[in-house]
Amino acid sequence: MMKTTTVQIQLRTSEENRAWLKQIADKEERSVNWTINKLVSEARQAAQAQRNAHQ
């Protein structure tokens, strides 16, 4: 398996977004960080699929 390199970023968001992320993380029994990574990966994959569909 290939090792994944991670980088640290800072994120500012609204309290409403933070509460929503925390709710998802708690339901999945994961961290907010894991949840954000999952959502970003899903959005990236969806954008790539959409781009590929229009080629």
Secondary structure as GFF3:
##gff-version 3
##sequence-region A 1 55
A	DSSP	alpha_helix	15	28	.	.	.	ID=ss1
A	DSSP	alpha_helix	32	53	.	.	.	ID=ss2
###
